[in-house]
Amino acid sequence: MTAQFTGAGFAIAVVNGTAALQVALEIAGVRPGDEVITQALTFAATASAIVHAGAEPVFVDVDRDTMGMSPEKLESWLKQNIRSDASGACPINRTTGRRIAAVVPMHTFGHPCRIDEIKAVAEKYQLVLIEDSAESLGSFYKGKHTGTFGLAGILSYNGNKTITTGGGGMILTDDEVFARRARHITTTAKLPHRWEYAHDAAGYNDRLPNVNAAIGVAQMEKLPEYLKNKRETAEKYRRFCLEHGLSFVHEPKGAASNYWLNALIMENRKERDAFLEFTNDNGVVTRPIWRLMNKLDVYSHCRRDDLTNSQWLEDRIVNLPIAKQIGGLS
């Protein structure tokens, strides 16, 4: 059902989006001690999955309009920081000596990043592309669903996502061998047999429980309705912002976003904080965008570029309520 909707060749259900990303990275060949390039402006699960796969994140900057990884900043960092492997198979960080195995862009708030250009850079430097499309079920870029541009992509069905199974995630891929491996190692790597318990790898018990899967099937039937409602909500916010001189975050050029979260761009951090305080004091739950990953103690040692746009957005973005009814907006 998910494969049909997204256009992916295969869709493998797992327990959550973080596990989906970790498993995808491992199957893609990410090994302990490798580095994986991602963005600092992301939810913590992106970096966590990289670490759980045994690698270390490298943080590059985003574009202001998409809030997703900048292909120019990605290529600039690679040009400045890599040397070729002796075999020519993969780039090496010339400072750390570590293999750079993959790149993981994230489609922020469901808005697609310039994933086709990122893919071109990844292919140029022989990097595996794995998409963190956890927030972007129902989002398309140039007519193609997010999560289907690279070797694999992942979705999340957490309780706050466009559809939910109460938890849950999905690995998307067009590669049949990759899909078979994902199904195998997420179900304890058990070899098929009528009665024997034989396992050929240290697998994971990451399967999605049947009850959650059944909820997901029912939710998928309503997905078009949910996406329509999301766009209607975004349009109400857009009109309200236009009338009140506020800057609303629109879907990027060439994209059809699911508008999973709606956001404002304030003038500066002082205005952002004042807006957050006023709205929350008056019963309207608003939130800032995530703290940059490099500012978290656990990732403060990780290599990064200047993150100029990431910091600019952290200082200004406010997320708005996502419920169907928006009091006072019309």
C-alpha positions as CSV (number, residue, x, y, z in Angstrom):
1,M,0.0,0.0,0.0
2,T,2.8,2.4,1.0
3,A,5.0,1.3,-1.9
4,Q,2.1,1.9,-4.3
5,F,1.4,5.4,-2.9
6,T,5.1,6.5,-2.9
7,G,6.1,4.7,-6.1
8,A,8.8,2.8,-4.3
9,G,9.6,-0.7,-5.5
10,F,9.5,-2.0,-1.9
11,A,8.4,-0.9,1.5
12,I,9.5,-2.6,4.7
13,A,7.6,-1.9,7.9
14,V,9.6,-1.5,11.1
15,V,9.0,-0.4,14.7
16,N,9.9,3.3,14.2
17,G,11.6,5.8,11.9
18,T,14.8,5.9,13.9
19,A,15.3,2.1,13.6
20,A,14.4,2.3,9.9
21,L,17.2,4.8,9.3
22,Q,19.7,2.9,11.3
23,V,19.0,-0.3,9.5
24,A,19.0,1.4,6.1
25,L,22.5,2.8,6.9
26,E,23.8,-0.5,8.0
27,I,22.5,-2.3,4.9
28,A,23.9,0.5,2.7
29,G,27.4,-0.4,4.0
30,V,28.0,2.1,6.7
31,R,30.5,0.6,9.1
32,P,31.7,1.5,12.6
33,G,34.2,4.4,12.4
34,D,32.8,5.8,9.2
35,E,31.5,9.3,8.8
36,V,28.0,10.2,7.5
37,I,27.1,13.7,6.3
38,T,23.8,15.1,7.4
39,Q,22.4,18.5,8.5
40,A,22.7,20.2,11.9
41,L,19.1,21.5,11.5
42,T,17.2,18.3,12.1
43,F,15.5,16.3,14.8
44,A,17.8,14.4,17.0
45,A,16.8,11.0,15.7
46,T,18.7,11.6,12.4
47,A,22.0,12.0,14.2
48,S,21.1,9.2,16.7
49,A,20.5,6.7,13.9
50,I,23.9,7.5,12.4
51,V,25.6,6.9,15.8
52,H,23.6,3.7,16.4
53,A,24.9,2.5,13.0
54,G,28.5,3.0,14.4
55,A,29.3,6.1,12.4
56,E,29.8,9.8,13.3
57,P,27.8,12.6,11.9
58,V,29.3,15.5,9.9
59,F,27.0,18.5,9.8
60,V,26.6,20.7,6.7
61,D,24.4,23.7,6.2
62,V,20.9,24.0,4.8
63,D,19.0,26.2,2.4
64,R,16.8,28.9,3.9
65,D,13.9,28.3,1.6
66,T,13.7,24.5,2.0
67,M,15.3,24.2,5.5
68,G,16.9,21.1,4.1
69,M,20.5,20.3,3.1
70,S,22.1,22.6,0.6
71,P,23.7,20.8,-2.3
72,E,26.1,23.7,-2.8
73,K,27.2,23.5,0.9
74,L,27.5,19.7,0.6
75,E,29.8,19.9,-2.4
76,S,31.8,22.8,-0.9
77,W,32.5,20.8,2.3
78,L,33.5,17.7,0.3
79,K,35.9,19.7,-2.0
80,Q,37.6,21.2,1.1
81,N,37.8,18.2,3.3
82,I,38.3,14.9,1.3
83,R,40.9,12.9,-0.4
84,S,40.3,9.9,-2.6
85,D,40.6,6.4,-1.2
86,A,43.5,4.4,-2.7
87,S,41.0,2.2,-4.4
88,G,39.0,5.2,-5.7
89,A,35.9,3.6,-4.1
90,C,35.0,6.3,-1.6
91,P,36.1,9.7,-0.2
92,I,38.3,9.9,2.9
93,N,38.2,12.8,5.4
94,R,41.8,14.1,5.1
95,T,41.8,15.4,8.7
96,T,40.3,12.4,10.5
97,G,41.3,9.7,8.1
98,R,37.8,8.2,8.2
99,R,35.8,6.9,5.3
100,I,32.8,9.1,4.4
101,A,30.2,6.5,3.6
102,A,26.9,8.2,3.1
103,V,24.9,11.4,3.0
104,V,21.6,11.8,4.8
105,P,19.5,14.9,3.9
106,M,16.2,15.5,5.8
107,H,13.0,16.8,4.4
108,T,12.2,19.4,7.1
109,F,8.6,19.7,8.3
110,G,7.6,17.7,5.2
111,H,9.0,20.3,2.8
112,P,11.2,18.6,0.2
113,C,14.9,19.7,-0.1
114,R,16.6,19.9,-3.5
115,I,17.1,16.2,-3.4
116,D,17.8,15.7,-7.1
117,E,20.8,18.1,-6.8
118,I,22.0,16.4,-3.6
119,K,21.7,13.1,-5.4
120,A,24.0,14.4,-8.2
121,V,26.6,15.5,-5.7
122,A,26.4,12.1,-3.9
123,E,26.9,10.2,-7.1
124,K,29.8,12.5,-8.1
125,Y,31.6,11.7,-4.9
126,Q,30.5,8.0,-4.7
127,L,28.4,8.5,-1.5
128,V,25.4,6.4,-0.7
129,L,22.2,8.6,-0.5
130,I,19.8,7.7,2.3
131,E,16.8,10.1,2.7
132,D,15.4,10.9,6.1
133,S,11.9,11.5,4.8
134,A,10.3,10.7,8.2
135,E,8.2,13.9,8.1
136,S,7.3,13.9,4.5
137,L,4.8,11.2,3.6
138,G,2.7,12.7,0.9
139,S,5.4,15.2,-0.2
140,F,6.6,15.2,-3.8
141,Y,9.5,16.9,-5.5
142,K,9.3,17.4,-9.2
143,G,6.6,14.7,-9.3
144,K,8.5,12.1,-7.4
145,H,7.8,11.1,-3.8
146,T,10.4,12.0,-1.2
147,G,12.3,9.0,0.0
148,T,12.6,7.4,-3.5
149,F,15.5,9.4,-4.9
150,G,18.4,7.5,-3.1
151,L,19.3,3.9,-2.4
152,A,16.7,4.1,0.4
153,G,14.5,6.4,2.3
154,I,12.6,6.2,5.5
155,L,9.2,7.2,6.8
156,S,7.9,7.7,10.4
157,Y,4.4,6.9,11.7
158,N,5.0,8.4,15.1
159,G,1.9,9.8,16.9
160,N,2.4,13.3,15.6
161,K,3.0,12.5,11.9
162,T,0.5,12.9,9.0
163,I,-0.7,9.3,9.6
164,T,0.2,7.3,12.6
165,T,0.3,3.7,13.7
166,G,1.0,4.8,17.3
167,G,4.6,4.4,16.4
168,G,6.2,2.6,13.5
169,G,8.4,3.4,10.5
170,M,9.0,2.3,6.9
171,I,12.1,1.7,4.7
172,L,11.6,2.5,1.1
173,T,13.8,1.2,-1.7
174,D,13.8,0.2,-5.3
175,D,16.6,-2.3,-4.7
176,E,15.2,-5.9,-4.3
177,V,18.4,-7.2,-2.6
178,F,18.3,-4.3,-0.2
179,A,14.7,-4.9,0.6
180,R,15.2,-8.6,1.2
181,R,18.1,-7.9,3.6
182,A,16.0,-5.2,5.4
183,R,13.1,-7.6,6.0
184,H,15.5,-10.3,7.1
185,I,17.6,-8.5,9.7
186,T,14.6,-6.6,11.1
187,T,12.9,-9.9,11.9
188,T,15.8,-11.4,13.9
189,A,17.6,-12.7,10.8
190,K,15.8,-16.0,11.2
191,L,16.2,-18.5,8.3
192,P,12.9,-19.9,7.0
193,H,12.2,-23.4,8.3
194,R,9.1,-25.3,9.4
195,W,10.4,-25.8,13.0
196,E,14.1,-25.0,13.4
197,Y,15.4,-21.8,14.9
198,A,18.4,-20.8,12.8
199,H,19.7,-17.3,12.5
200,D,22.5,-16.2,10.1
201,A,23.2,-12.7,11.6
202,A,22.8,-10.7,14.7
203,G,19.5,-9.4,13.6
204,Y,17.0,-6.9,15.2
205,N,13.5,-7.5,16.5
206,D,12.4,-4.3,14.7
207,R,9.2,-5.7,13.1
208,L,6.1,-3.6,13.2
209,P,3.5,-5.4,15.4
210,N,0.4,-6.6,13.6
211,V,-2.0,-4.3,15.5
212,N,0.1,-1.2,14.6
213,A,0.2,-2.4,11.0
214,A,-3.6,-2.8,10.9
215,I,-4.0,0.8,12.1
216,G,-1.6,1.9,9.4
217,V,-3.6,0.2,6.7
218,A,-6.7,2.1,7.9
219,Q,-4.8,5.3,8.1
220,M,-3.4,5.0,4.6
221,E,-7.0,4.8,3.3
222,K,-7.6,8.3,4.8
223,L,-4.3,9.8,3.7
224,P,-5.6,11.8,0.7
225,E,-8.2,13.3,3.1
226,Y,-5.5,14.1,5.7
227,L,-3.3,15.7,3.1
228,K,-6.1,17.8,1.8
229,N,-6.8,19.0,5.3
230,K,-3.1,19.8,5.8
231,R,-3.1,22.0,2.7
232,E,-6.3,23.8,3.7
233,T,-4.9,24.5,7.2
234,A,-1.7,25.8,5.6
235,E,-3.7,28.1,3.3
236,K,-5.6,29.5,6.3
237,Y,-2.3,30.2,8.0
238,R,-0.9,31.8,4.8
239,R,-3.8,34.2,4.5
240,F,-3.7,35.1,8.2
241,C,0.1,35.8,8.0
242,L,-0.4,37.9,4.9
243,E,-3.1,40.0,6.6
244,H,-0.9,40.5,9.7
245,G,2.5,41.1,8.2
246,L,4.0,37.7,9.2
247,S,6.3,35.6,7.1
248,F,4.9,32.1,6.4
249,V,7.0,29.1,5.3
250,H,5.8,28.0,1.9
251,E,6.5,24.8,0.0
252,P,9.7,25.1,-2.0
253,K,9.7,25.7,-5.8
254,G,9.0,22.5,-7.6
255,A,7.6,20.8,-4.6
256,A,4.2,19.6,-3.4
257,S,4.6,19.5,0.4
258,N,2.4,17.7,2.9
259,Y,2.7,20.7,5.2
260,W,3.2,18.4,8.1
261,L,4.2,21.4,10.3
262,N,3.4,25.0,9.5
263,A,6.0,27.6,10.5
264,L,6.6,31.4,10.7
265,I,9.9,33.2,10.2
266,M,10.3,35.9,12.7
267,E,12.7,39.0,12.3
268,N,15.2,37.8,14.9
269,R,15.7,35.6,17.9
270,K,14.4,38.3,20.3
271,E,11.1,38.4,18.4
272,R,10.9,34.7,18.1
273,D,11.3,34.3,21.9
274,A,8.7,37.0,22.6
275,F,6.2,35.3,20.2
276,L,6.8,31.9,21.9
277,E,6.3,33.4,25.3
278,F,3.1,35.3,24.4
279,T,1.4,32.5,22.5
280,N,2.2,29.8,25.1
281,D,1.1,32.2,27.9
282,N,-2.2,32.5,26.2
283,G,-2.9,28.8,25.6
284,V,-1.6,28.5,22.0
285,V,1.1,25.9,21.9
286,T,3.9,27.0,19.6
287,R,7.5,25.7,19.5
288,P,10.9,26.8,18.1
289,I,12.7,24.7,15.5
290,W,15.1,22.2,16.9
291,R,18.4,23.2,18.6
292,L,21.2,22.7,16.1
293,M,22.8,19.2,16.6
294,N,26.3,20.6,17.0
295,K,25.0,22.5,20.0
296,L,24.1,19.3,21.8
297,D,26.9,18.1,24.1
298,V,26.8,14.6,22.5
299,Y,27.6,16.0,19.1
300,S,29.6,19.1,20.0
301,H,32.8,17.4,18.8
302,C,31.5,16.5,15.3
303,R,32.9,18.2,12.3
304,R,30.8,20.8,10.5
305,D,30.8,23.8,8.1
306,D,29.9,27.3,9.2
307,L,26.1,26.5,9.4
308,T,25.2,30.1,8.6
309,N,21.7,29.4,7.3
310,S,21.1,26.8,10.0
311,Q,21.8,29.3,12.7
312,W,19.7,32.0,10.9
313,L,16.7,29.6,10.9
314,E,17.2,28.5,14.4
315,D,17.0,32.1,15.5
316,R,13.7,32.7,13.7
317,I,11.5,29.7,13.1
318,V,8.3,29.2,15.1
319,N,6.1,26.2,14.6
320,L,2.3,26.6,14.8
321,P,-0.4,24.3,16.0
322,I,-1.3,21.6,13.5
323,A,-4.8,20.7,14.7
324,K,-7.6,20.8,12.1
325,Q,-9.4,23.7,13.8
326,I,-7.5,26.9,13.9
327,G,-9.3,29.3,16.2
328,G,-9.9,32.7,14.7
329,L,-8.3,31.9,11.3
330,S,-10.4,31.9,8.2
